[in-house]
Amino acid sequence: MAKAKIVKSNKEKAIAVAQSYLRASLASVLALYLAGQTDWKVLANAFLAGLVGPVLKALDPKATEFGKNSK
Protein backbone atom coordinates (compact mmCIF):
# COMPACT_ATOMS: atom_id res chain seq x y z
CA MET A 1 0.00 0.00 0.00
CA ALA A 2 1.38 3.43 -0.95
CA LYS A 3 1.73 6.09 1.69
CA ALA A 4 -0.77 8.93 1.48
CA LYS A 5 0.83 12.26 0.72
CA ILE A 6 0.10 14.85 3.38
CA VAL A 7 -0.65 18.27 1.94
CA LYS A 8 -0.40 21.20 4.32
CA SER A 9 -2.03 24.55 3.82
CA ASN A 10 0.08 27.71 3.70
CA LYS A 11 -1.14 28.65 7.18
CA GLU A 12 -0.07 25.29 8.59
CA LYS A 13 3.34 25.61 6.92
CA ALA A 14 3.78 29.13 8.33
CA ILE A 15 2.93 27.90 11.82
CA ALA A 16 5.36 24.98 11.49
CA VAL A 17 8.15 27.31 10.30
CA ALA A 18 7.47 29.70 13.19
CA GLN A 19 7.55 26.84 15.69
CA SER A 20 10.85 25.64 14.25
CA TYR A 21 12.29 29.16 14.61
CA LEU A 22 11.07 29.48 18.19
CA ARG A 23 12.46 26.07 19.20
CA ALA A 24 15.89 26.89 17.78
CA SER A 25 15.97 30.38 19.26
CA LEU A 26 14.79 29.36 22.70
CA ALA A 27 17.31 26.51 22.79
CA SER A 28 20.09 28.99 22.01
CA VAL A 29 18.97 31.36 24.75
CA LEU A 30 18.49 28.58 27.29
CA ALA A 31 21.94 27.13 26.62
CA LEU A 32 23.59 30.50 27.21
CA TYR A 33 21.49 31.24 30.29
CA LEU A 34 22.31 27.86 31.84
CA ALA A 35 25.99 28.53 31.14
CA GLY A 36 25.73 31.64 33.30
CA GLN A 37 25.20 34.34 30.69
CA THR A 38 22.66 36.85 32.00
CA ASP A 39 23.34 39.90 29.83
CA TRP A 40 20.01 40.54 28.07
CA LYS A 41 21.73 41.89 24.94
CA VAL A 42 23.71 38.68 24.51
CA LEU A 43 20.58 36.60 25.10
CA ALA A 44 18.63 38.71 22.57
CA ASN A 45 21.39 38.19 20.00
CA ALA A 46 21.30 34.45 20.67
CA PHE A 47 17.54 34.50 20.09
CA LEU A 48 18.06 36.19 16.72
CA ALA A 49 20.91 33.81 15.86
CA GLY A 50 18.49 30.94 16.34
CA LEU A 51 16.93 32.02 13.05
CA VAL A 52 19.94 30.73 11.14
CA GLY A 53 18.95 27.05 11.35
CA PRO A 54 15.41 27.43 10.01
CA VAL A 55 16.59 29.85 7.30
CA LEU A 56 19.23 27.38 6.12
CA LYS A 57 16.59 24.65 6.07
CA ALA A 58 14.28 26.86 4.01
CA LEU A 59 17.06 27.51 1.50
CA ASP A 60 17.99 23.82 1.21
CA PRO A 61 16.44 22.36 -1.96
CA LYS A 62 16.59 18.84 -0.45
CA ALA A 63 14.49 19.82 2.58
CA THR A 64 11.03 18.80 1.45
CA GLU A 65 9.32 19.94 4.66
CA PHE A 66 10.07 23.69 4.41
CA GLY A 67 12.68 23.88 1.67
CA LYS A 68 12.57 25.46 -1.75
CA ASN A 69 11.10 22.30 -3.26
CA SER A 70 8.38 21.80 -0.63
CA LYS A 71 4.85 21.47 -1.90
C-alpha positions in Angstrom: 0.0 0.0 0.0 1.4 3.4 -1.0 1.7 6.1 1.7 -0.8 8.9 1.5 0.8 12.3 0.7 0.1 14.9 3.4 -0.6 18.3 1.9 -0.4 21.2 4.3 -2.0 24.6 3.8 0.1 27.7 3.7 -1.1 28.7 7.2 -0.1 25.3 8.6 3.3 25.6 6.9 3.8 29.1 8.3 2.9 27.9 11.8 5.4 25.0 11.5 8.1 27.3 10.3 7.5 29.7 13.2 7.5 26.8 15.7 10.9 25.6 14.2 12.3 29.2 14.6 11.1 29.5 18.2 12.5 26.1 19.2 15.9 26.9 17.8 16.0 30.4 19.3 14.8 29.4 22.7 17.3 26.5 22.8 20.1 29.0 22.0 19.0 31.4 24.7 18.5 28.6 27.3 21.9 27.1 26.6 23.6 30.5 27.2 21.5 31.2 30.3 22.3 27.9 31.8 26.0 28.5 31.1 25.7 31.6 33.3 25.2 34.3 30.7 22.7 36.8 32.0 23.3 39.9 29.8 20.0 40.5 28.1 21.7 41.9 24.9 23.7 38.7 24.5 20.6 36.6 25.1 18.6 38.7 22.6 21.4 38.2 20.0 21.3 34.5 20.7 17.5 34.5 20.1 18.1 36.2 16.7 20.9 33.8 15.9 18.5 30.9 16.3 16.9 32.0 13.1 19.9 30.7 11.1 19.0 27.0 11.4 15.4 27.4 10.0 16.6 29.8 7.3 19.2 27.4 6.1 16.6 24.7 6.1 14.3 26.9 4.0 17.1 27.5 1.5 18.0 23.8 1.2 16.4 22.4 -2.0 16.6 18.8 -0.5 14.5 19.8 2.6 11.0 18.8 1.5 9.3 19.9 4.7 10.1 23.7 4.4 12.7 23.9 1.7 12.6 25.5 -1.7 11.1 22.3 -3.3 8.4 21.8 -0.6 4.8 21.5 -1.9 
